[in-house]
Amino acid sequence: MKHLLPIVAILAIIPLSCSKEEASSEYPAGDGEIPYVYPAKNGDMIPDFSHVGYHYGEEEPPVLPVTKVLVAPVGDATEYIQKAIDESAGGAVLLKSGTYNVSGTIYLNKSGVVLRGDGEGKTIITGTGKTQRSLIVVGGSSGRELDWNSSTDVAEMYVPVGRYYLDVIDASRFSKGDDVVIYRPGTDEWIHDLQMDQIPMASDGGTKQWKASEYNLCYERKVLKVEGNRIWFDNPTVMALDSRYGSGKVMKYSYAGRVSECGVEKMTLYSTTNGQPEDEAHCWTAVHMKNVEHSWVRNITSKQFGYCCVDIAGGSKNITVDGCTSLDPVSIITGSRRYAFHISGGQLCLVKNCLCDYDRHQYVTGARVCGPNVFLDSKSTHSHSDAGPHHRWATGVLYDNIVTDGNLDVQDRGNLGSGHGWTGANFVLWNCTAKAIACQNPWVAGQNWCIGCKAKKISGTKYKDRPDGLWASKDKPVTPASLYKAQKALPSHINVWEELGRI
């Protein structure tokens, strides 16, 4: 580890990683340089996170032309706004400055329609009433359909984290541009080796052991090219495919009910409460996204919601959340509340330039979230709990320049909740700042990196004896300042995007 190379040269040669033998060392960062570090012996490496967000982050969400203009009415505006959305043939439904009282939920469920305000603090949608609900729901209906007739088995014994291709038994049924999933089955052997079938029972008796049938993971990808029986994808693997644990498959999928090119922007979303700090009979989530792709939420402020500013839920893909703020949440300060920016089920999503105050889990993933996903250049204050993956095996997430006055944790949560267990694998914490960081490695099937972060290093908040993650340059920020931005600037990234652009 004596030689230092410019970061672009390093990343152009091979994505950053380090072996377990190197994990205990701490490396100084030079001006424009960081140490040359190699993939692990099994080939796992830090993945390329740069192809996430709206249209893979290659373009900013558009400013669509205004096609309908609304003026705040007297009384309830739920049906008024919904009718404008339902009648829209595309473009922006503009809510002029004023307060729009909404007693129900607004559904943005048509492709190409944007709900826009005149600006935060100018256009205000107020969720009235005493019902826990989402104020705005963005997305379509139905779920993903897997085409099992198209499936082919992975032909390799081990496909490492970070690779853009894999070899299969028969690639003849696939072509450039196909929408596919890389299917990684849950198996009893994997769960046993992960020790998630032996989680200590909580005192309330509510701990649930993990079941293999609930961990069949589907990573959505697009085929870039096919060479013989080798298939190249738009995004790398973020969980290894290991023949010990059933290896994996590739198959086509369809998603007839998914909508696209939707946005919520430039407004304040507000929930009425009874004035008590622990009131829970009011709007729960400001913007809930499901069954939607290539869409966005930008420049919104949420106030007094109990759960989320933005929840990116199942069926969401290629979502950008940019410049949003979560303020003044109102709820009991306990579980299942105050998750400001929550990727609860989305893939290929980018949350950037966001702020939150007095939340619990501020930048957080849910169970079985398939990456890559990225949290970038965001901050939380007055944190009641930790940022990071919350439970049950999210994979492939980058925390890049996240600043929090609470903890940032990637760990085994054991019997917390109903048996959260291992929260995440193949997470990268890059130049983050926190009160404390717990970065643990799962027993098998993944690792986690903490590089250039400023924080007190702790063994864990639940268990102190879990394997340590891979740490480098503790309390000494590394260059590049942003891993995401550096990866995006690499020639390898441009080559992938050129392939995407020709599909």
C-alpha positions as CSV (number, residue, x, y, z in Angstrom):
1,M,0.0,0.0,0.0
2,K,2.9,2.4,-0.6
3,H,2.0,3.7,-3.9
4,L,-0.5,6.5,-4.5
5,L,-2.3,7.0,-7.9
6,P,-4.6,9.7,-9.1
7,I,-8.2,8.8,-8.3
8,V,-9.3,8.8,-12.0
9,A,-6.5,6.5,-12.9
10,I,-7.4,4.2,-10.0
11,L,-11.1,4.0,-10.8
12,A,-10.4,3.7,-14.5
13,I,-8.4,0.6,-13.8
14,I,-10.7,-1.1,-11.3
15,P,-13.5,0.0,-8.9
16,L,-12.3,0.7,-5.3
17,S,-12.3,-2.0,-2.7
18,C,-10.0,-3.7,-0.2
19,S,-9.5,-7.2,1.1
20,K,-10.2,-8.3,4.6
21,E,-6.5,-8.4,5.3
22,E,-6.3,-4.7,4.4
23,A,-9.5,-3.7,6.3
24,S,-7.7,-2.9,9.6
25,S,-5.4,-0.4,8.0
26,E,-6.2,3.3,7.7
27,Y,-4.9,5.1,4.7
28,P,-4.1,8.8,4.5
29,A,-5.6,10.7,1.5
30,G,-3.4,12.9,-0.5
31,D,-4.4,15.9,-2.6
32,G,-6.3,14.4,-5.6
33,E,-5.1,10.9,-4.6
34,I,-6.1,7.9,-2.6
35,P,-4.3,4.6,-2.1
36,Y,-4.6,1.9,-4.7
37,V,-6.8,-0.8,-3.3
38,Y,-7.7,-4.1,-4.9
39,P,-10.9,-6.2,-5.1
40,A,-11.4,-8.9,-2.5
41,K,-10.0,-12.3,-3.2
42,N,-13.4,-13.5,-4.4
43,G,-13.6,-10.6,-6.9
44,D,-16.1,-8.5,-5.0
45,M,-15.5,-4.8,-5.4
46,I,-17.2,-1.5,-4.7
47,P,-19.9,-1.2,-7.5
48,D,-20.4,1.6,-9.9
49,F,-23.3,3.6,-8.4
50,S,-23.4,6.2,-11.2
51,H,-26.3,4.9,-13.3
52,V,-29.2,5.7,-10.9
53,G,-32.0,8.2,-10.8
54,Y,-34.2,9.7,-13.5
55,H,-33.0,8.3,-16.8
56,Y,-29.9,6.9,-15.1
57,G,-28.9,10.3,-13.9
58,E,-27.8,11.3,-17.3
59,E,-30.2,14.2,-17.5
60,E,-32.1,16.4,-15.1
61,P,-35.9,15.9,-15.0
62,P,-37.5,18.1,-17.6
63,V,-39.6,21.3,-17.0
64,L,-42.7,20.3,-18.8
65,P,-45.0,23.0,-20.3
66,V,-48.1,24.0,-18.3
67,T,-51.3,22.5,-19.7
68,K,-53.7,23.3,-16.9
69,V,-53.8,26.1,-14.4
70,L,-55.6,25.9,-11.1
71,V,-56.5,28.6,-8.6
72,A,-57.0,27.7,-4.9
73,P,-60.8,27.2,-4.3
74,V,-62.8,27.9,-1.2
75,G,-63.4,24.7,0.6
76,D,-62.0,21.2,-0.2
77,A,-59.8,20.9,-3.3
78,T,-59.4,17.2,-3.5
79,E,-61.8,16.6,-6.4
80,Y,-60.8,19.8,-8.1
81,I,-57.2,18.8,-8.3
82,Q,-57.9,15.2,-9.1
83,K,-60.2,16.1,-12.0
84,A,-57.5,18.3,-13.5
85,I,-55.0,15.4,-13.3
86,D,-57.6,12.9,-14.8
87,E,-58.4,15.2,-17.7
88,S,-54.8,16.0,-18.5
89,A,-53.2,14.7,-21.6
90,G,-49.8,15.4,-20.3
91,G,-47.7,18.3,-19.1
92,A,-47.8,20.2,-15.9
93,V,-50.9,20.9,-13.8
94,L,-50.0,24.2,-12.2
95,L,-51.4,25.1,-8.8
96,K,-51.1,28.8,-8.5
97,S,-50.0,30.4,-5.2
98,G,-52.5,29.7,-2.4
99,T,-53.6,27.1,0.0
100,Y,-55.4,23.9,-1.3
101,N,-57.2,22.0,1.4
102,V,-57.3,18.3,0.6
103,S,-59.3,15.9,2.8
104,G,-58.4,12.8,0.8
105,T,-55.5,11.6,-1.4
106,I,-54.4,13.0,-4.8
107,Y,-53.5,10.3,-7.3
108,L,-50.9,11.1,-9.9
109,N,-51.4,8.0,-11.9
110,K,-50.9,8.9,-15.6
111,S,-47.7,8.9,-17.5
112,G,-46.3,12.3,-18.5
113,V,-48.3,14.4,-15.9
114,V,-46.6,16.7,-13.4
115,L,-48.1,18.4,-10.4
116,R,-46.4,21.7,-10.0
117,G,-46.7,24.7,-7.6
118,D,-45.5,28.3,-7.8
119,G,-42.8,27.5,-5.2
120,E,-42.3,26.3,-1.7
121,G,-44.2,28.4,0.8
122,K,-46.3,29.9,-2.1
123,T,-48.3,26.8,-3.2
124,I,-49.5,24.9,-0.1
125,I,-51.4,21.6,-0.2
126,T,-52.8,21.1,3.3
127,G,-53.9,17.6,4.3
128,T,-56.9,18.0,6.5
129,G,-58.8,15.5,8.6
130,K,-57.8,12.9,11.1
131,T,-57.0,9.9,8.8
132,Q,-53.5,8.5,8.5
133,R,-52.9,8.4,4.7
134,S,-50.6,9.6,1.9
135,L,-51.4,13.1,0.7
136,I,-50.1,12.5,-2.8
137,V,-49.6,9.0,-4.4
138,V,-47.5,8.9,-7.6
139,G,-47.7,5.7,-9.6
140,G,-49.7,3.1,-11.4
141,S,-51.2,-0.3,-10.6
142,S,-50.4,-4.0,-10.7
143,G,-47.1,-5.6,-10.2
144,R,-44.1,-7.0,-12.1
145,E,-44.8,-10.2,-14.1
146,L,-41.8,-12.5,-14.4
147,D,-41.5,-14.5,-17.6
148,W,-40.3,-17.8,-16.3
149,N,-40.4,-19.3,-19.8
150,S,-37.5,-17.0,-20.8
151,S,-35.4,-17.9,-17.7
152,T,-31.9,-19.3,-18.0
153,D,-29.6,-20.3,-15.2
154,V,-26.3,-18.5,-14.3
155,A,-23.5,-20.7,-15.5
156,E,-20.8,-19.5,-13.1
157,M,-19.9,-20.8,-9.6
158,Y,-19.6,-17.2,-8.4
159,V,-20.5,-13.8,-9.8
160,P,-18.8,-11.1,-7.8
161,V,-20.3,-7.8,-6.6
162,G,-19.6,-5.0,-9.0
163,R,-19.5,-6.8,-12.4
164,Y,-21.6,-5.6,-15.3
165,Y,-22.0,-9.0,-17.0
166,L,-22.6,-12.7,-16.2
167,D,-22.4,-15.9,-18.1
168,V,-25.6,-18.0,-18.5
169,I,-26.5,-21.4,-19.8
170,D,-28.4,-20.1,-22.8
171,A,-28.4,-16.4,-23.8
172,S,-30.0,-16.9,-27.2
173,R,-33.4,-15.8,-25.9
174,F,-32.1,-12.3,-24.9
175,S,-31.4,-9.2,-27.0
176,K,-30.2,-5.7,-26.5
177,G,-32.8,-3.6,-24.8
178,D,-34.7,-6.4,-23.1
179,D,-36.0,-5.7,-19.6
180,V,-34.8,-8.5,-17.4
181,V,-34.3,-9.4,-13.7
182,I,-31.3,-10.9,-12.2
183,Y,-33.0,-13.4,-9.9
184,R,-31.2,-14.3,-6.8
185,P,-33.1,-17.0,-4.9
186,G,-33.5,-17.1,-1.1
187,T,-32.3,-20.5,0.3
188,D,-32.3,-22.2,3.6
189,E,-28.6,-22.6,3.4
190,W,-28.0,-18.9,3.0
191,I,-30.3,-17.9,5.8
192,H,-28.7,-20.5,8.1
193,D,-25.1,-19.3,7.3
194,L,-26.3,-15.7,7.9
195,Q,-27.7,-16.9,11.2
196,M,-31.1,-15.4,10.5
197,D,-32.9,-18.6,11.4
198,Q,-31.6,-18.3,14.9
199,I,-32.3,-14.7,15.9
200,P,-32.7,-14.6,19.7
201,M,-36.3,-14.2,20.7
202,A,-37.3,-10.8,22.0
203,S,-38.9,-10.5,25.4
204,D,-42.3,-9.9,23.8
205,G,-42.1,-13.1,21.8
206,G,-42.6,-11.3,18.5
207,T,-39.3,-12.2,16.8
208,K,-39.8,-13.7,13.3
209,Q,-37.0,-15.9,11.9
210,W,-36.3,-15.2,8.2
211,K,-37.8,-17.6,5.7
212,A,-36.1,-18.4,2.4
213,S,-39.3,-18.0,0.4
214,E,-39.4,-14.3,1.4
215,Y,-35.9,-13.5,0.1
216,N,-36.1,-14.2,-3.6
217,L,-34.5,-11.0,-4.9
218,C,-35.2,-9.5,-8.3
219,Y,-32.7,-6.9,-9.6
220,E,-34.2,-5.1,-12.5
221,R,-31.8,-4.5,-15.4
222,K,-31.7,-3.7,-19.1
223,V,-29.6,-5.8,-21.5
224,L,-26.9,-3.8,-23.1
225,K,-25.5,-6.5,-25.3
226,V,-25.2,-10.3,-25.7
227,E,-21.9,-12.0,-26.6
228,G,-22.3,-15.8,-26.9
229,N,-23.7,-16.8,-23.5
230,R,-22.5,-13.6,-21.8
231,I,-25.0,-10.9,-21.0
232,W,-24.0,-7.3,-20.2
233,F,-26.3,-5.1,-18.2
234,D,-26.9,-1.4,-17.6
235,N,-26.0,-1.7,-13.9
236,P,-23.6,-4.0,-12.0
237,T,-24.4,-6.8,-9.6
238,V,-24.7,-5.5,-6.0
239,M,-25.1,-8.9,-4.5
240,A,-23.0,-11.9,-5.4
241,L,-24.5,-14.9,-7.1
242,D,-23.1,-17.9,-5.3
243,S,-23.7,-21.5,-6.4
244,R,-23.6,-22.5,-2.7
245,Y,-26.8,-20.5,-2.3
246,G,-28.7,-21.5,-5.4
247,S,-26.7,-19.2,-7.8
248,G,-29.3,-17.4,-9.9
249,K,-31.2,-16.9,-13.1
250,V,-31.9,-14.2,-15.7
251,M,-35.4,-13.8,-17.1
252,K,-37.5,-11.2,-18.8
253,Y,-40.2,-9.3,-17.1
254,S,-43.1,-7.0,-17.9
255,Y,-44.8,-4.2,-15.8
256,A,-48.0,-3.2,-17.6
257,G,-49.3,-1.0,-14.8
258,R,-46.2,1.0,-14.3
259,V,-46.3,4.7,-15.2
260,S,-43.5,7.0,-16.1
261,E,-42.4,10.7,-16.5
262,C,-44.4,11.9,-13.5
263,G,-43.3,14.6,-11.1
264,V,-44.2,16.6,-8.0
265,E,-42.4,19.9,-7.6
266,K,-42.2,23.4,-6.2
267,M,-44.7,23.3,-3.3
268,T,-45.2,22.9,0.4
269,L,-47.1,19.9,1.7
270,Y,-48.6,20.4,5.1
271,S,-50.6,18.1,7.5
272,T,-53.0,19.6,10.0
273,T,-52.8,18.2,13.6
274,N,-54.6,18.7,16.9
275,G,-51.6,20.8,18.1
276,Q,-50.2,18.1,20.3
277,P,-46.6,16.9,19.6
278,E,-47.6,13.2,19.7
279,D,-50.8,13.5,17.6
280,E,-51.1,10.6,15.2
281,A,-54.6,11.2,13.7
282,H,-53.5,13.1,10.6
283,C,-51.7,12.8,7.2
284,W,-48.9,10.3,7.4
285,T,-46.8,10.5,4.2
286,A,-46.4,13.6,2.0
287,V,-45.5,11.8,-1.3
288,H,-45.7,8.0,-1.8
289,M,-44.3,6.5,-5.0
290,K,-45.2,3.1,-6.3
291,N,-45.2,1.3,-9.6
292,V,-43.5,4.3,-11.3
293,E,-40.3,4.8,-13.2
294,H,-38.2,7.6,-14.6
295,S,-40.0,10.2,-12.4
296,W,-39.1,12.7,-9.7
297,V,-39.9,14.8,-6.7
298,R,-38.0,18.1,-6.4
299,N,-38.1,21.3,-4.4
300,I,-40.9,20.3,-2.0
301,T,-41.1,20.9,1.7
302,S,-43.2,18.7,4.0
303,K,-44.4,19.8,7.4
304,Q,-46.0,17.9,10.3
305,F,-46.3,14.4,8.6
306,G,-46.0,11.4,10.8
307,Y,-44.0,9.1,8.6
308,C,-42.3,10.3,5.4
309,C,-41.6,13.3,3.3
310,V,-41.0,10.9,0.3
311,D,-41.5,7.1,0.4
312,I,-40.1,5.3,-2.7
313,A,-42.0,2.0,-2.4
314,G,-42.3,-1.2,-4.4
315,G,-42.3,-1.0,-8.2
316,S,-40.5,2.3,-8.2
317,K,-37.4,2.5,-10.4
318,N,-35.1,5.3,-11.6
319,I,-36.5,8.0,-9.3
320,T,-34.8,11.2,-8.5
321,V,-35.6,13.1,-5.3
322,D,-33.8,16.5,-5.3
323,G,-33.8,19.5,-3.1
324,C,-36.5,18.4,-0.7
325,T,-37.0,19.2,3.0
326,S,-38.7,17.4,5.8
327,L,-39.7,19.6,8.8
328,D,-41.6,19.4,12.1
329,P,-42.8,15.8,12.0
330,V,-45.6,15.1,14.4
331,S,-46.0,11.6,16.0
332,I,-45.0,9.5,18.9
333,I,-41.2,9.1,18.7
334,T,-41.1,5.3,18.2
335,G,-40.9,2.6,15.5
336,S,-42.5,3.0,12.1
337,R,-42.5,6.8,12.3
338,R,-40.4,9.7,11.0
339,Y,-38.6,8.1,8.1
340,A,-37.9,11.3,6.2
341,F,-36.6,9.9,2.9
342,H,-37.3,6.2,2.7
343,I,-36.4,3.9,-0.1
344,S,-38.7,1.2,1.1
345,G,-38.8,-0.8,-2.2
346,G,-37.3,1.3,-5.0
347,Q,-34.4,0.4,-7.3
348,L,-31.9,2.6,-9.1
349,C,-33.0,5.7,-7.1
350,L,-31.1,8.9,-6.3
351,V,-31.9,11.1,-3.3
352,K,-29.8,14.2,-3.3
353,N,-29.5,17.7,-1.8
354,C,-32.1,17.0,0.9
355,L,-32.6,18.2,4.4
356,C,-34.5,16.9,7.4
357,D,-35.1,18.0,11.0
358,Y,-36.3,16.0,14.1
359,D,-36.8,12.8,12.1
360,R,-35.8,9.3,13.4
361,H,-34.5,7.4,10.3
362,Q,-33.7,10.2,8.0
363,Y,-32.1,8.5,4.9
364,V,-33.1,4.9,5.1
365,T,-33.9,1.7,3.3
366,G,-36.4,-1.0,4.0
367,A,-36.5,-4.7,3.7
368,R,-35.1,-6.6,0.7
369,V,-34.4,-3.4,-1.2
370,C,-32.5,-4.2,-4.4
371,G,-29.8,-1.7,-5.4
372,P,-28.0,0.2,-6.6
373,N,-29.5,3.2,-4.8
374,V,-27.7,6.4,-3.7
375,F,-28.1,9.1,-1.0
376,L,-26.0,12.1,-1.9
377,D,-25.1,15.5,-0.4
378,S,-27.8,15.6,2.2
379,K,-28.1,16.5,5.9
380,S,-30.2,15.8,9.0
381,T,-30.4,17.7,12.3
382,H,-31.9,16.9,15.7
383,S,-31.9,13.2,14.7
384,H,-33.9,10.9,17.1
385,S,-32.3,7.7,15.7
386,D,-29.9,6.6,13.0
387,A,-29.6,6.9,9.2
388,G,-28.7,3.8,7.2
389,P,-30.4,0.5,6.3
390,H,-33.1,-0.3,8.8
391,H,-33.8,-4.0,8.4
392,R,-33.8,-7.2,6.5
393,W,-31.1,-7.1,3.8
394,A,-31.1,-4.1,1.5
395,T,-28.2,-4.4,-0.9
396,G,-26.0,-2.0,-2.9
397,V,-26.5,1.5,-1.4
398,L,-24.1,4.4,-1.4
399,Y,-24.1,7.1,1.3
400,D,-22.1,9.9,-0.2
401,N,-21.4,13.0,1.9
402,I,-24.3,12.5,4.2
403,V,-24.1,14.7,7.3
404,T,-26.1,13.8,10.5
405,D,-25.9,14.6,14.1
406,G,-27.1,11.1,14.9
407,N,-25.7,7.7,14.0
408,L,-25.1,6.2,10.6
409,D,-25.3,2.4,11.0
410,V,-25.0,-0.7,8.9
411,Q,-25.3,-3.6,11.2
412,D,-27.1,-6.7,12.6
413,R,-30.1,-5.4,14.4
414,G,-31.0,-8.9,15.7
415,N,-34.4,-9.1,17.3
416,L,-35.1,-5.4,17.2
417,G,-38.5,-4.7,15.6
418,S,-39.9,-8.1,14.7
419,G,-36.5,-9.6,13.9
420,H,-34.7,-7.0,11.7
421,G,-31.5,-8.9,11.6
422,W,-28.8,-7.9,9.0
423,T,-29.9,-4.5,7.7
424,G,-27.7,-4.2,4.6
425,A,-24.9,-5.6,2.5
426,N,-22.5,-4.1,0.0
427,F,-23.1,-0.6,1.4
428,V,-20.5,2.2,1.0
429,L,-20.3,5.1,3.4
430,W,-18.1,7.7,1.6
431,N,-16.9,11.0,3.3
432,C,-19.9,11.0,5.6
433,T,-20.1,12.8,8.9
434,A,-22.0,11.4,11.9
435,K,-22.1,11.3,15.7
436,A,-21.1,7.7,15.5
437,I,-20.9,4.9,12.9
438,A,-21.4,1.2,13.2
439,C,-20.2,-0.6,10.1
440,Q,-20.4,-4.4,10.4
441,N,-19.9,-7.1,7.8
442,P,-22.5,-9.9,7.6
443,W,-21.4,-13.4,8.3
444,V,-21.6,-14.3,4.6
445,A,-22.7,-13.0,1.3
446,G,-21.7,-9.4,1.5
447,Q,-19.4,-6.7,3.0
448,N,-19.7,-3.0,3.8
449,W,-17.2,-0.2,3.4
450,C,-16.6,3.0,5.5
451,I,-14.2,5.3,3.7
452,G,-13.2,8.8,4.7
453,C,-15.9,9.2,7.3
454,K,-15.8,11.5,10.4
455,A,-17.5,9.8,13.3
456,K,-16.8,7.9,16.5
457,K,-16.4,4.3,15.5
458,I,-18.6,1.9,17.4
459,S,-18.8,-1.9,17.3
460,G,-22.6,-1.8,17.0
461,T,-25.7,-0.6,18.8
462,K,-27.1,-4.1,19.3
463,Y,-24.2,-6.6,19.0
464,K,-20.6,-5.8,19.6
465,D,-19.1,-9.0,18.3
466,R,-20.1,-8.9,14.6
467,P,-17.3,-8.8,12.0
468,D,-16.0,-5.3,11.4
469,G,-16.7,-3.6,8.1
470,L,-13.9,-2.5,5.8
471,W,-12.7,0.9,7.1
472,A,-10.2,3.3,5.4
473,S,-9.0,6.8,6.2
474,K,-11.2,7.2,9.3
475,D,-11.7,10.9,10.2
476,K,-9.7,11.9,7.1
477,P,-11.9,12.6,4.1
478,V,-10.6,11.2,0.9
479,T,-10.5,12.4,-2.6
480,P,-12.5,12.4,-4.8
481,A,-14.9,14.3,-2.5
482,S,-17.7,12.3,-4.0
483,L,-17.5,8.7,-5.2
484,Y,-20.7,9.0,-7.1
485,K,-19.6,12.1,-9.1
486,A,-16.1,10.6,-9.7
487,Q,-17.6,7.4,-11.0
488,K,-20.0,9.3,-13.2
489,A,-17.0,11.1,-14.8
490,L,-15.2,8.0,-15.8
491,P,-14.8,6.8,-19.4
492,S,-16.3,3.4,-18.3
493,H,-19.5,5.2,-17.3
494,I,-19.7,7.1,-20.5
495,N,-19.3,3.9,-22.5
496,V,-22.2,2.3,-20.6
497,W,-24.4,5.3,-21.2
498,E,-23.6,5.3,-24.9
499,E,-24.9,1.7,-25.0
500,L,-28.0,2.8,-23.1
501,G,-28.5,5.7,-25.4
502,R,-28.6,3.4,-28.5
503,I,-31.3,1.1,-27.1
